[in-house]
Amino acid sequence: MNNLYFQNKKILITAGPTYEKLDPVRFIGNFSTGKMGFALAKTFAENGAEVVLIAGPTCLTIEHPNIQLIAVVSAIEMRDEALKFFSNSDIAVMSAAVADYRPKSFSESKIKKKEDELTIELVKNPDIFKTLGEQKSKHQILIGFALETNNELENARKKLADKNGDAIILNSLNDNGAGFKYDTNKISIILKNGLIFEYSLKTKNEVAQDILQCISDNF
């Protein structure tokens, strides 16, 4: 793929999980690997874009002269880094699986096993997709991801409308080979104007190419 549409475009991508620390050795997180976000970064860069990739904890590495990798841990750190670069971005793709909640308090020492039950009070994390949607100019393209397990299309459409995005990429844990951990994914792309594009199960590198093609064809 060689799409001149992306030549010199500035791209912001979030990828991977966030870890919300409970104590020095424990955290609340999820199973995201960052593979989809890294595949997108690579594909954008190979098509001439300048990419800022903000990644939560992951074992993945990436090297390309057009990619600036910024490593973060928590949702708040990811939000803060995204805000630094968003105003200068032409396209932002929120592919990270950001933890919805974080522990209200952090224990400076390891929490010891004492009682049969442990109650952890959680507070809501910042919604990065929505935060950027509130700041988005008419010249910017903002794309989110929705990983769903039920009422997939309805939930994805609501998320797109609520967050002032231009498109949302839906994948379901009900589809074999889609979602976390896999090297493959099966997506649908829902545009703000109501158009829906559905794709078969493909490698995440191929999915990234489909996403870029959809962007260049529709924006």
SETI-292560 format. One record per atom (N, C-alpha, C): residue number from 1; chain; atom name; x, z, y. Coordinates in Angstrom, 2 decimals. Layout:
R seq mol atom      px      pz      py
R NUM   A   CA       X       Z       Y
...
# end
This chain:
R seq mol atom      px      pz      py
R   1   A    N    0.84    0.00   -1.19
R   1   A   CA    0.00    0.00    0.00
R   1   A    C    0.88    0.00    1.24
R   2   A    N    0.57   -0.88    2.19
R   2   A   CA    1.30   -0.91    3.46
R   2   A    C    0.29   -1.17    4.56
R   3   A    N   -0.23   -0.10    5.13
R   3   A   CA   -1.32   -0.19    6.10
R   3   A    C   -0.77    0.07    7.49
R   4   A    N   -0.69   -1.00    8.32
R   4   A   CA   -0.12   -0.87    9.66
R   4   A    C   -0.99   -0.01   10.58
R   5   A    N   -2.20    0.28   10.18
R   5   A   CA   -3.10    1.13   10.96
R   5   A    C   -2.45    2.48   11.25
R   6   A    N   -1.63    2.97   10.32
R   6   A   CA   -1.07    4.31   10.46
R   6   A    C    0.31    4.33   11.09
R   7   A    N    0.84    3.16   11.45
R   7   A   CA    2.17    3.08   12.04
R   7   A    C    2.25    3.94   13.30
R   8   A    N    3.16    4.91   13.29
R   8   A   CA    3.41    5.81   14.43
R   8   A    C    2.24    6.75   14.74
R   9   A    N    1.23    6.79   13.90
R   9   A   CA    0.16    7.77   14.09
R   9   A    C    0.70    9.17   13.78
R  10   A    N    0.18   10.17   14.48
R  10   A   CA    0.58   11.56   14.23
R  10   A    C   -0.48   12.22   13.35
R  11   A    N   -0.04   12.70   12.20
R  11   A   CA   -0.95   13.23   11.18
R  11   A    C   -0.65   14.71   10.96
R  12   A    N   -1.71   15.51   10.93
R  12   A   CA   -1.61   16.94   10.59
R  12   A    C   -2.32   17.17    9.25
R  13   A    N   -1.62   17.78    8.31
R  13   A   CA   -2.20   18.05    6.99
R  13   A    C   -1.98   19.52    6.65
R  14   A    N   -3.02   20.18    6.14
R  14   A   CA   -2.84   21.50    5.54
R  14   A    C   -2.98   21.35    4.03
R  15   A    N   -2.21   22.13    3.29
R  15   A   CA   -2.18   21.96    1.83
R  15   A    C   -1.93   23.28    1.14
R  16   A    N   -2.32   23.33   -0.14
R  16   A   CA   -2.02   24.48   -0.97
R  16   A    C   -2.96   25.65   -0.72
R  17   A    N   -2.63   26.80   -1.32
R  17   A   CA   -3.45   28.01   -1.16
R  17   A    C   -2.97   28.83    0.03
R  18   A    N   -3.69   29.88    0.33
R  18   A   CA   -3.12   30.95    1.16
R  18   A    C   -3.13   32.22    0.32
R  19   A    N   -2.15   33.07    0.56
R  19   A   CA   -2.06   34.36   -0.10
R  19   A    C   -2.33   35.44    0.93
R  20   A    N   -3.29   36.29    0.64
R  20   A   CA   -3.66   37.37    1.55
R  20   A    C   -3.18   38.69    0.94
R  21   A    N   -2.17   39.28    1.54
R  21   A   CA   -1.46   40.40    0.93
R  21   A    C   -2.29   41.68    0.91
R  22   A    N   -2.25   42.35   -0.22
R  22   A   CA   -2.89   43.65   -0.39
R  22   A    C   -1.86   44.77   -0.27
R  23   A    N   -0.71   44.56   -0.89
R  23   A   CA    0.42   45.47   -0.79
R  23   A    C    1.68   44.62   -1.00
R  24   A    N    2.87   45.19   -1.06
R  24   A   CA    4.07   44.36   -1.15
R  24   A    C    4.17   43.48   -2.40
R  25   A    N    3.35   43.74   -3.43
R  25   A   CA    3.48   42.96   -4.67
R  25   A    C    2.19   42.26   -5.07
R  26   A    N    1.09   42.49   -4.38
R  26   A   CA   -0.19   41.91   -4.79
R  26   A    C   -0.84   41.16   -3.63
R  27   A    N   -1.67   40.19   -4.01
R  27   A   CA   -2.35   39.40   -2.99
R  27   A    C   -3.66   38.87   -3.55
R  28   A    N   -4.53   38.40   -2.64
R  28   A   CA   -5.72   37.64   -3.01
R  28   A    C   -5.41   36.18   -2.74
R  29   A    N   -5.64   35.32   -3.72
R  29   A   CA   -5.33   33.91   -3.56
R  29   A    C   -6.23   33.06   -4.44
R  30   A    N   -5.78   31.84   -4.71
R  30   A   CA   -6.53   30.94   -5.57
R  30   A    C   -5.56   30.05   -6.33
R  31   A    N   -6.10   29.13   -7.13
R  31   A   CA   -5.28   28.35   -8.05
R  31   A    C   -4.79   27.03   -7.47
R  32   A    N   -4.96   26.81   -6.18
R  32   A   CA   -4.52   25.55   -5.59
R  32   A    C   -3.01   25.37   -5.73
R  33   A    N   -2.59   24.15   -6.05
R  33   A   CA   -1.16   23.83   -6.19
R  33   A    C   -0.60   23.11   -4.97
R  34   A    N   -1.48   22.52   -4.16
R  34   A   CA   -1.02   21.72   -3.03
R  34   A    C   -0.76   20.26   -3.37
R  35   A    N   -0.99   19.87   -4.62
R  35   A   CA   -0.65   18.50   -5.04
R  35   A    C   -1.37   17.42   -4.23
R  36   A    N   -2.66   17.67   -3.92
R  36   A   CA   -3.41   16.65   -3.18
R  36   A    C   -2.88   16.51   -1.76
R  37   A    N   -2.62   17.61   -1.11
R  37   A   CA   -2.09   17.56    0.25
R  37   A    C   -0.71   16.92    0.33
R  38   A    N    0.13   17.23   -0.64
R  38   A   CA    1.48   16.65   -0.67
R  38   A    C    1.40   15.15   -0.94
R  39   A    N    0.48   14.73   -1.81
R  39   A   CA    0.30   13.30   -2.07
R  39   A    C   -0.16   12.58   -0.81
R  40   A    N   -1.05   13.21   -0.06
R  40   A   CA   -1.50   12.62    1.20
R  40   A    C   -0.36   12.50    2.20
R  41   A    N    0.43   13.56    2.32
R  41   A   CA    1.56   13.52    3.26
R  41   A    C    2.51   12.38    2.92
R  42   A    N    2.83   12.25    1.65
R  42   A   CA    3.74   11.19    1.20
R  42   A    C    3.17    9.81    1.51
R  43   A    N    1.89    9.63    1.26
R  43   A   CA    1.27    8.31    1.46
R  43   A    C    1.18    7.97    2.94
R  44   A    N    0.80    8.92    3.76
R  44   A   CA    0.79    8.68    5.20
R  44   A    C    2.18    8.30    5.70
R  45   A    N    3.19    9.06    5.27
R  45   A   CA    4.56    8.81    5.73
R  45   A    C    5.05    7.43    5.29
R  46   A    N    4.72    7.05    4.07
R  46   A   CA    5.14    5.74    3.56
R  46   A    C    4.46    4.59    4.31
R  47   A    N    3.39    4.90    5.01
R  47   A   CA    2.69    3.90    5.82
R  47   A    C    3.02    4.03    7.30
R  48   A    N    4.13    4.69    7.60
R  48   A   CA    4.66    4.70    8.96
R  48   A    C    4.18    5.81    9.85
R  49   A    N    3.39    6.75    9.33
R  49   A   CA    2.90    7.85   10.16
R  49   A    C    3.93    8.96   10.27
R  50   A    N    3.80    9.75   11.33
R  50   A   CA    4.61   10.96   11.51
R  50   A    C    3.75   12.14   11.08
R  51   A    N    4.20   12.85   10.06
R  51   A   CA    3.36   13.84    9.40
R  51   A    C    3.89   15.26    9.60
R  52   A    N    3.00   16.16    9.99
R  52   A   CA    3.26   17.59    9.95
R  52   A    C    2.46   18.14    8.78
R  53   A    N    3.15   18.68    7.78
R  53   A   CA    2.53   19.22    6.58
R  53   A    C    2.67   20.74    6.59
R  54   A    N    1.55   21.43    6.77
R  54   A   CA    1.55   22.89    6.77
R  54   A    C    1.07   23.34    5.40
R  55   A    N    1.97   23.97    4.64
R  55   A   CA    1.68   24.27    3.24
R  55   A    C    1.75   25.76    2.96
R  56   A    N    0.75   26.24    2.23
R  56   A   CA    0.78   27.60    1.72
R  56   A    C    1.74   27.69    0.55
R  57   A    N    1.84   28.84   -0.09
R  57   A   CA    2.81   29.04   -1.17
R  57   A    C    2.62   28.02   -2.30
R  58   A    N    3.66   27.29   -2.62
R  58   A   CA    3.61   26.26   -3.66
R  58   A    C    5.02   26.02   -4.18
R  59   A    N    5.10   25.53   -5.40
R  59   A   CA    6.41   25.20   -5.96
R  59   A    C    6.80   23.76   -5.64
R  60   A    N    5.96   23.04   -4.94
R  60   A   CA    6.23   21.63   -4.64
R  60   A    C    7.28   21.48   -3.54
R  61   A    N    8.01   20.40   -3.61
R  61   A   CA    8.95   20.04   -2.55
R  61   A    C    8.67   18.60   -2.12
R  62   A    N    9.08   18.27   -0.92
R  62   A   CA    8.88   16.90   -0.43
R  62   A    C    9.98   16.59    0.57
R  63   A    N   10.52   15.39    0.48
R  63   A   CA   11.56   14.97    1.41
R  63   A    C   11.25   13.55    1.87
R  64   A    N   11.05   13.42    3.15
R  64   A   CA   10.83   12.11    3.77
R  64   A    C   11.13   12.27    5.25
R  65   A    N   11.83   11.32    5.85
R  65   A   CA   12.19   11.48    7.27
R  65   A    C   11.00   11.58    8.20
R  66   A    N    9.83   11.13    7.74
R  66   A   CA    8.64   11.17    8.58
R  66   A    C    7.79   12.41    8.36
R  67   A    N    8.26   13.34    7.51
R  67   A   CA    7.46   14.52    7.19
R  67   A    C    8.18   15.79    7.65
R  68   A    N    7.48   16.58    8.45
R  68   A   CA    7.95   17.91    8.83
R  68   A    C    7.14   18.92    8.02
R  69   A    N    7.81   19.65    7.13
R  69   A   CA    7.15   20.63    6.28
R  69   A    C    7.26   22.02    6.90
R  70   A    N    6.13   22.68    7.06
R  70   A   CA    6.08   24.04    7.59
R  70   A    C    5.45   24.93    6.53
R  71   A    N    6.20   25.92    6.07
R  71   A   CA    5.73   26.82    5.03
R  71   A    C    5.07   28.05    5.65
R  72   A    N    3.88   28.38    5.17
R  72   A   CA    3.17   29.58    5.61
R  72   A    C    2.69   30.34    4.38
R  73   A    N    2.17   31.53    4.61
R  73   A   CA    1.64   32.34    3.51
R  73   A    C    0.15   32.59    3.68
R  74   A    N   -0.24   33.13    4.81
R  74   A   CA   -1.63   33.58    5.00
R  74   A    C   -2.47   32.56    5.77
R  75   A    N   -3.77   32.79    5.75
R  75   A   CA   -4.69   31.93    6.50
R  75   A    C   -4.43   32.01    7.99
R  76   A    N   -4.13   33.19    8.49
R  76   A   CA   -3.87   33.34    9.92
R  76   A    C   -2.61   32.58   10.32
R  77   A    N   -1.58   32.64    9.49
R  77   A   CA   -0.36   31.87    9.77
R  77   A    C   -0.65   30.38    9.76
R  78   A    N   -1.46   29.92    8.80
R  78   A   CA   -1.80   28.50    8.71
R  78   A    C   -2.60   28.08    9.93
R  79   A    N   -3.55   28.91   10.36
R  79   A   CA   -4.34   28.61   11.55
R  79   A    C   -3.46   28.49   12.79
R  80   A    N   -2.55   29.44   12.94
R  80   A   CA   -1.69   29.44   14.12
R  80   A    C   -0.79   28.20   14.17
R  81   A    N   -0.24   27.80   13.03
R  81   A   CA    0.60   26.60   13.00
R  81   A    C   -0.24   25.34   13.24
R  82   A    N   -1.43   25.29   12.68
R  82   A   CA   -2.29   24.12   12.89
R  82   A    C   -2.64   23.95   14.36
R  83   A    N   -2.90   25.06   15.04
R  83   A   CA   -3.24   24.99   16.46
R  83   A    C   -2.07   24.49   17.31
R  84   A    N   -0.85   24.73   16.87
R  84   A   CA    0.33   24.26   17.62
R  84   A    C    0.40   22.74   17.64
R  85   A    N   -0.06   22.10   16.56
R  85   A   CA    0.15   20.66   16.42
R  85   A    C   -1.12   19.82   16.58
R  86   A    N   -2.28   20.46   16.55
R  86   A   CA   -3.52   19.67   16.49
R  86   A    C   -3.75   18.82   17.73
R  87   A    N   -3.48   19.35   18.91
R  87   A   CA   -3.80   18.61   20.13
R  87   A    C   -3.04   17.29   20.23
R  88   A    N   -1.88   17.21   19.58
R  88   A   CA   -1.08   15.98   19.61
R  88   A    C   -1.31   15.11   18.38
R  89   A    N   -2.26   15.47   17.53
R  89   A   CA   -2.49   14.74   16.29
R  89   A    C   -3.58   13.69   16.47
R  90   A    N   -3.37   12.54   15.86
R  90   A   CA   -4.41   11.51   15.83
R  90   A    C   -5.41   11.78   14.71
R  91   A    N   -4.88   12.24   13.57
R  91   A   CA   -5.71   12.50   12.39
R  91   A    C   -5.30   13.84   11.80
R  92   A    N   -6.26   14.67   11.45
R  92   A   CA   -5.98   15.93   10.78
R  92   A    C   -6.79   15.98    9.49
R  93   A    N   -6.11   16.32    8.40
R  93   A   CA   -6.76   16.40    7.09
R  93   A    C   -6.57   17.81    6.56
R  94   A    N   -7.68   18.53    6.41
R  94   A   CA   -7.64   19.92    5.97
R  94   A    C   -7.85   19.98    4.46
R  95   A    N   -6.75   19.82    3.70
R  95   A   CA   -6.86   19.82    2.25
R  95   A    C   -6.50   21.17    1.63
R  96   A    N   -6.08   22.13    2.46
R  96   A   CA   -5.70   23.44    1.94
R  96   A    C   -6.92   24.19    1.40
R  97   A    N   -6.68   25.02    0.40
R  97   A   CA   -7.72   25.92   -0.13
R  97   A    C   -7.49   27.29    0.51
R  98   A    N   -8.03   27.46    1.69
R  98   A   CA   -7.78   28.67    2.47
R  98   A    C   -8.67   29.80    1.95
R  99   A    N   -8.07   30.97    1.73
R  99   A   CA   -8.85   32.12    1.27
R  99   A    C   -9.90   32.48    2.32
R 100   A    N  -11.13   32.66    1.88
R 100   A   CA  -12.21   32.97    2.82
R 100   A    C  -12.09   34.38    3.39
R 101   A    N  -11.50   35.28    2.61
R 101   A   CA  -11.40   36.68    3.03
R 101   A    C   -9.99   37.21    2.80
R 102   A    N   -9.65   38.28    3.53
R 102   A   CA   -8.38   38.96    3.36
R 102   A    C   -8.65   40.47    3.34
R 103   A    N   -7.75   41.24    2.73
R 103   A   CA   -7.92   42.69    2.76
R 103   A    C   -7.94   43.21    4.19
R 104   A    N   -8.83   44.15    4.46
R 104   A   CA   -8.93   44.70    5.81
R 104   A    C   -7.68   45.46    6.19
R 105   A    N   -7.05   46.10    5.21
R 105   A   CA   -5.83   46.86    5.48
R 105   A    C   -4.75   46.48    4.48
R 106   A    N   -3.52   46.62    4.90
R 106   A   CA   -2.35   46.32    4.06
R 106   A    C   -1.62   47.62    3.77
R 107   A    N   -1.34   47.87    2.49
R 107   A   CA   -0.60   49.06    2.11
R 107   A    C    0.90   48.76    2.12
R 108   A    N    1.65   49.53    2.90
R 108   A   CA    3.09   49.31    3.02
R 108   A    C    3.82   49.60    1.70
R 109   A    N    3.22   50.41    0.85
R 109   A   CA    3.81   50.72   -0.46
R 109   A    C    2.87   50.25   -1.56
R 110   A    N    3.41   50.04   -2.74
R 110   A   CA    2.61   49.56   -3.86
R 110   A    C    1.48   50.53   -4.17
R 111   A    N    0.27   49.98   -4.32
R 111   A   CA   -0.89   50.81   -4.66
R 111   A    C   -0.77   51.23   -6.12
R 112   A    N   -0.77   52.53   -6.36
R 112   A   CA   -0.60   53.06   -7.71
R 112   A    C   -1.93   53.07   -8.47
R 113   A    N   -1.81   52.88   -9.77
R 113   A   CA   -2.99   52.92  -10.63
R 113   A    C   -3.38   54.38  -10.86
R 114   A    N   -4.54   54.77  -10.31
R 114   A   CA   -4.98   56.16  -10.42
R 114   A    C   -6.39   56.23  -11.01
R 115   A    N   -7.35   55.72  -10.25
R 115   A   CA   -8.74   55.82  -10.67
R 115   A    C   -9.12   54.65  -11.59
R 116   A    N  -10.29   54.78  -12.25
R 116   A   CA  -10.77   53.71  -13.11
R 116   A    C  -11.25   52.51  -12.30
R 117   A    N  -11.62   52.75  -11.05
R 117   A   CA  -12.10   51.68  -10.19
R 117   A    C  -11.35   51.71   -8.86
R 118   A    N  -11.19   50.52   -8.28
R 118   A   CA  -10.55   50.41   -6.98
R 118   A    C  -11.42   49.52   -6.10
R 119   A    N  -11.76   50.02   -4.95
R 119   A   CA  -12.57   49.26   -4.00
R 119   A    C  -11.68   48.73   -2.89
R 120   A    N  -11.77   47.43   -2.66
R 120   A   CA  -10.98   46.79   -1.61
R 120   A    C  -11.95   46.23   -0.57
R 121   A    N  -11.78   46.64    0.67
R 121   A   CA  -12.63   46.14    1.75
R 121   A    C  -12.00   44.86    2.31
R 122   A    N  -12.82   43.82    2.40
R 122   A   CA  -12.34   42.51    2.85
R 122   A    C  -12.97   42.15    4.19
R 123   A    N  -12.24   41.36    4.97
R 123   A   CA  -12.77   40.81    6.22
R 123   A    C  -12.60   39.29    6.18
R 124   A    N  -13.44   38.61    6.93
R 124   A   CA  -13.44   37.14    6.90
R 124   A    C  -12.20   36.58    7.57
R 125   A    N  -11.63   35.56    6.96
R 125   A   CA  -10.50   34.86    7.54
R 125   A    C  -10.97   33.84    8.57
R 126   A    N  -10.09   33.40    9.47
R 126   A   CA  -10.47   32.33   10.39
R 126   A    C  -10.78   31.04    9.63
R 127   A    N  -11.75   30.31   10.12
R 127   A   CA  -12.13   29.02    9.53
R 127   A    C  -11.34   27.93   10.27
R 128   A    N  -10.28   27.45    9.65
R 128   A   CA   -9.37   26.52   10.33
R 128   A    C  -10.07   25.20   10.62
R 129   A    N  -10.81   24.68    9.66
R 129   A   CA  -11.54   23.43    9.84
R 129   A    C  -12.49   23.53   11.05
R 130   A    N  -13.25   24.61   11.10
R 130   A   CA  -14.21   24.79   12.20
R 130   A    C  -13.49   25.00   13.53
R 131   A    N  -12.40   25.75   13.51
R 131   A   CA  -11.65   25.99   14.75
R 131   A    C  -11.15   24.69   15.35
R 132   A    N  -10.61   23.81   14.50
R 132   A   CA  -10.13   22.52   15.00
R 132   A    C  -11.29   21.63   15.42
R 133   A    N  -12.41   21.73   14.70
R 133   A   CA  -13.59   20.95   15.07
R 133   A    C  -14.10   21.30   16.45
R 134   A    N  -13.96   22.55   16.84
R 134   A   CA  -14.41   22.99   18.17
R 134   A    C  -13.50   22.46   19.27
R 135   A    N  -12.27   22.09   18.92
R 135   A   CA  -11.31   21.62   19.91
R 135   A    C  -11.11   20.11   19.86
R 136   A    N  -11.71   19.46   18.90
R 136   A   CA  -11.47   18.03   18.65
R 136   A    C  -11.93   17.16   19.82
R 137   A    N  -11.07   16.22   20.20
R 137   A   CA  -11.45   15.24   21.22
R 137   A    C  -12.09   14.04   20.54
R 138   A    N  -12.73   13.17   21.32
R 138   A   CA  -13.41   12.01   20.75
R 138   A    C  -12.43   10.99   20.18
R 139   A    N  -11.16   11.14   20.53
R 139   A   CA  -10.14   10.20   20.03
R 139   A    C   -9.49   10.68   18.73
R 140   A    N   -9.79   11.89   18.30
R 140   A   CA   -9.19   12.44   17.10
R 140   A    C  -10.12   12.30   15.90
R 141   A    N   -9.51   12.19   14.73
R 141   A   CA  -10.24   12.13   13.46
R 141   A    C   -9.94   13.40   12.69
R 142   A    N  -10.98   14.13   12.33
R 142   A   CA  -10.83   15.39   11.60
R 142   A    C  -11.55   15.28   10.26
R 143   A    N  -10.79   15.51    9.19
R 143   A   CA  -11.32   15.34    7.83
R 143   A    C  -11.10   16.63    7.05
R 144   A    N  -12.12   17.06    6.36
R 144   A   CA  -12.03   18.26    5.56
R 144   A    C  -12.20   17.97    4.08
R 145   A    N  -11.98   19.00    3.28
R 145   A   CA  -12.20   18.93    1.84
R 145   A    C  -13.26   19.96    1.46
R 146   A    N  -14.05   19.64    0.46
R 146   A   CA  -15.03   20.58   -0.08
R 146   A    C  -14.91   20.58   -1.59
R 147   A    N  -14.53   21.72   -2.14
R 147   A   CA  -14.49   21.91   -3.59
R 147   A    C  -15.72   22.71   -3.97
R 148   A    N  -16.62   22.10   -4.72
R 148   A   CA  -17.90   22.73   -5.02
R 148   A    C  -18.12   22.87   -6.52
R 149   A    N  -19.04   23.77   -6.86
R 149   A   CA  -19.41   23.98   -8.26
R 149   A    C  -20.90   23.74   -8.49
R 150   A    N  -21.70   23.73   -7.41
R 150   A   CA  -23.13   23.45   -7.54
R 150   A    C  -23.65   22.92   -6.20
R 151   A    N  -24.75   22.16   -6.26
R 151   A   CA  -25.32   21.54   -5.05
R 151   A    C  -24.22   20.87   -4.23
R 152   A    N  -23.38   20.11   -4.93
R 152   A   CA  -22.14   19.62   -4.32
R 152   A    C  -22.39   18.80   -3.04
R 153   A    N  -23.24   17.79   -3.15
R 153   A   CA  -23.44   16.89   -2.02
R 153   A    C  -24.10   17.60   -0.85
R 154   A    N  -25.09   18.41   -1.14
R 154   A   CA  -25.78   19.17   -0.09
R 154   A    C  -24.83   20.11    0.63
R 155   A    N  -24.01   20.83   -0.14
R 155   A   CA  -23.08   21.77    0.47
R 155   A    C  -22.01   21.06    1.30
R 156   A    N  -21.53   19.92    0.80
R 156   A   CA  -20.50   19.18    1.52
R 156   A    C  -21.05   18.63    2.84
R 157   A    N  -22.26   18.09    2.81
R 157   A   CA  -22.87   17.57    4.04
R 157   A    C  -23.07   18.68    5.07
R 158   A    N  -23.49   19.84    4.62
R 158   A   CA  -23.69   20.96    5.53
R 158   A    C  -22.37   21.40    6.15
R 159   A    N  -21.34   21.45    5.32
R 159   A   CA  -20.01   21.84    5.82
R 159   A    C  -19.53   20.85    6.86
R 160   A    N  -19.72   19.56    6.62
R 160   A   CA  -19.29   18.53    7.55
R 160   A    C  -20.01   18.69    8.89
R 161   A    N  -21.31   18.92    8.85
R 161   A   CA  -22.08   19.07   10.09
R 161   A    C  -21.71   20.35   10.83
R 162   A    N  -21.56   21.44   10.10
R 162   A   CA  -21.28   22.74   10.73
R 162   A    C  -19.93   22.77   11.42
R 163   A    N  -18.98   21.97   10.91
R 163   A   CA  -17.61   22.10   11.41
R 163   A    C  -17.18   20.96   12.33
R 164   A    N  -18.14   20.09   12.67
R 164   A   CA  -17.86   19.00   13.60
R 164   A    C  -16.74   18.09   13.09
R 165   A    N  -16.76   17.83   11.79
R 165   A   CA  -15.78   16.91   11.23
R 165   A    C  -16.26   15.48   11.30
R 166   A    N  -15.36   14.55   11.01
R 166   A   CA  -15.71   13.13   10.98
R 166   A    C  -15.94   12.64    9.55
R 167   A    N  -15.37   13.34    8.59
R 167   A   CA  -15.57   13.00    7.18
R 167   A    C  -15.21   14.22    6.35
R 168   A    N  -15.76   14.26    5.15
R 168   A   CA  -15.41   15.33    4.23
R 168   A    C  -15.21   14.73    2.85
R 169   A    N  -14.21   15.24    2.15
R 169   A   CA  -13.86   14.73    0.82
R 169   A    C  -14.32   15.76   -0.20
R 170   A    N  -15.24   15.34   -1.03
R 170   A   CA  -15.87   16.23   -2.00
R 170   A    C  -15.24   16.06   -3.37
R 171   A    N  -14.85   17.17   -3.98
R 171   A   CA  -14.53   17.14   -5.41
R 171   A    C  -15.18   18.35   -6.06
R 172   A    N  -15.52   18.20   -7.33
R 172   A   CA  -16.30   19.21   -8.03
R 172   A    C  -15.52   19.75   -9.22
R 173   A    N  -15.59   21.05   -9.40
R 173   A   CA  -14.97   21.65  -10.59
R 173   A    C  -15.73   21.29  -11.86
R 174   A    N  -16.90   20.67  -11.71
R 174   A   CA  -17.66   20.23  -12.88
R 174   A    C  -17.15   18.92  -13.46
R 175   A    N  -16.30   18.23  -12.72
R 175   A   CA  -15.72   16.97  -13.19
R 175   A    C  -14.41   17.25  -13.92
R 176   A    N  -14.31   16.83  -15.16
R 176   A   CA  -13.08   17.02  -15.91
R 176   A    C  -11.92   16.30  -15.23
R 177   A    N  -10.81   17.00  -15.07
R 177   A   CA   -9.62   16.40  -14.46
R 177   A    C   -9.60   16.47  -12.96
R 178   A    N  -10.61   17.10  -12.35
R 178   A   CA  -10.66   17.21  -10.88
R 178   A    C  -10.42   18.65  -10.47
R 179   A    N  -10.01   18.83   -9.22
R 179   A   CA   -9.81   20.18   -8.72
R 179   A    C   -8.39   20.67   -8.87
R 180   A    N   -8.25   21.98   -9.00
R 180   A   CA   -6.93   22.61   -9.01
R 180   A    C   -6.14   22.25  -10.27
R 181   A    N   -4.83   22.30  -10.12
R 181   A   CA   -3.84   22.24  -11.21
R 181   A    C   -3.61   20.83  -11.76
R 182   A    N   -4.62   19.98  -11.75
R 182   A   CA   -4.48   18.67  -12.36
R 182   A    C   -3.66   17.72  -11.50
R 183   A    N   -3.11   16.67  -12.15
R 183   A   CA   -2.45   15.59  -11.42
R 183   A    C   -3.44   14.49  -11.07
R 184   A    N   -4.70   14.69  -11.45
R 184   A   CA   -5.75   13.72  -11.17
R 184   A    C   -6.83   14.37  -10.30
R 185   A    N   -7.69   13.53   -9.76
R 185   A   CA   -8.81   14.03   -8.97
R 185   A    C   -9.91   12.97   -8.95
R 186   A    N  -11.13   13.41   -8.75
R 186   A   CA  -12.29   12.52   -8.65
R 186   A    C  -13.05   12.91   -7.39
R 187   A    N  -13.12   12.01   -6.45
R 187   A   CA  -13.65   12.37   -5.14
R 187   A    C  -14.82   11.49   -4.71
R 188   A    N  -15.56   12.02   -3.75
R 188   A   CA  -16.50   11.25   -2.94
R 188   A    C  -16.14   11.52   -1.49
R 189   A    N  -16.19   10.50   -0.66
R 189   A   CA  -15.92   10.65    0.77
R 189   A    C  -17.23   10.47    1.52
R 190   A    N  -17.60   11.48    2.29
R 190   A   CA  -18.84   11.46    3.05
R 190   A    C  -18.49   11.36    4.53
R 191   A    N  -18.97   10.32    5.18
R 191   A   CA  -18.71   10.14    6.60
R 191   A    C  -19.80   10.78    7.45
R 192   A    N  -19.46   11.06    8.69
R 192   A   CA  -20.41   11.69    9.62
R 192   A    C  -21.65   10.84    9.82
R 193   A    N  -21.49    9.51    9.70
R 193   A   CA  -22.63    8.61    9.90
R 193   A    C  -23.52    8.51    8.66
R 194   A    N  -23.18    9.25    7.59
R 194   A   CA  -24.02    9.28    6.40
R 194   A    C  -23.53    8.42    5.25
R 195   A    N  -22.59    7.52    5.51
R 195   A   CA  -22.06    6.68    4.43
R 195   A    C  -21.33    7.54    3.40
R 196   A    N  -21.47    7.17    2.13
R 196   A   CA  -20.79    7.88    1.04
R 196   A    C  -20.04    6.86    0.19
R 197   A    N  -18.79    7.16   -0.08
R 197   A   CA  -17.96    6.32   -0.94
R 197   A    C  -17.55    7.15   -2.15
R 198   A    N  -17.85    6.64   -3.34
R 198   A   CA  -17.55    7.38   -4.56
R 198   A    C  -16.44    6.67   -5.33
R 199   A    N  -15.57    7.45   -5.94
R 199   A   CA  -14.41    6.92   -6.64
R 199   A    C  -14.33    7.50   -8.04
R 200   A    N  -13.70    6.78   -8.92
R 200   A   CA  -13.51    7.24  -10.29
R 200   A    C  -12.32    8.19  -10.36
R 201   A    N  -12.13    8.81  -11.51
R 201   A   CA  -10.99    9.70  -11.72
R 201   A    C   -9.69    8.91  -11.62
R 202   A    N   -8.78    9.39  -10.78
R 202   A   CA   -7.50    8.70  -10.57
R 202   A    C   -6.40    9.74  -10.38
R 203   A    N   -5.16    9.28  -10.40
R 203   A   CA   -4.07   10.19  -10.06
R 203   A    C   -4.20   10.58   -8.59
R 204   A    N   -3.64   11.70   -8.22
R 204   A   CA   -3.76   12.15   -6.84
R 204   A    C   -3.02   11.23   -5.87
R 205   A    N   -1.98   10.56   -6.33
R 205   A   CA   -1.33    9.56   -5.49
R 205   A    C   -2.27    8.39   -5.22
R 206   A    N   -3.02    7.97   -6.24
R 206   A   CA   -3.99    6.88   -6.05
R 206   A    C   -5.16    7.33   -5.18
R 207   A    N   -5.57    8.59   -5.36
R 207   A   CA   -6.64    9.14   -4.52
R 207   A    C   -6.21    9.14   -3.05
R 208   A    N   -4.96    9.52   -2.81
R 208   A   CA   -4.45    9.52   -1.43
R 208   A    C   -4.52    8.12   -0.83
R 209   A    N   -4.19    7.11   -1.62
R 209   A   CA   -4.28    5.73   -1.13
R 209   A    C   -5.72    5.35   -0.81
R 210   A    N   -6.66    5.78   -1.66
R 210   A   CA   -8.08    5.51   -1.39
R 210   A    C   -8.52    6.17   -0.09
R 211   A    N   -8.06    7.39    0.15
R 211   A   CA   -8.44    8.10    1.36
R 211   A    C   -7.91    7.38    2.59
R 212   A    N   -6.66    6.97    2.57
R 212   A   CA   -6.10    6.24    3.70
R 212   A    C   -6.84    4.92    3.93
R 213   A    N   -7.16    4.24    2.85
R 213   A   CA   -7.89    2.96    2.98
R 213   A    C   -9.26    3.19    3.61
R 214   A    N   -9.92    4.25    3.20
R 214   A   CA  -11.23    4.57    3.76
R 214   A    C  -11.12    4.90    5.25
R 215   A    N  -10.09    5.63    5.63
R 215   A   CA   -9.89    5.95    7.05
R 215   A    C   -9.68    4.69    7.87
R 216   A    N   -8.79    3.83    7.40
R 216   A   CA   -8.47    2.62    8.18
R 216   A    C   -9.64    1.65    8.22
R 217   A    N  -10.49    1.66    7.21
R 217   A   CA  -11.65    0.76    7.19
R 217   A    C  -12.81    1.25    8.06
R 218   A    N  -12.86    2.57    8.33
R 218   A   CA  -14.07    3.12    8.94
R 218   A    C  -13.85    3.81   10.28
R 219   A    N  -12.62    3.94   10.73
R 219   A   CA  -12.37    4.62   11.99
R 219   A    C  -11.51    3.76   12.92
# end
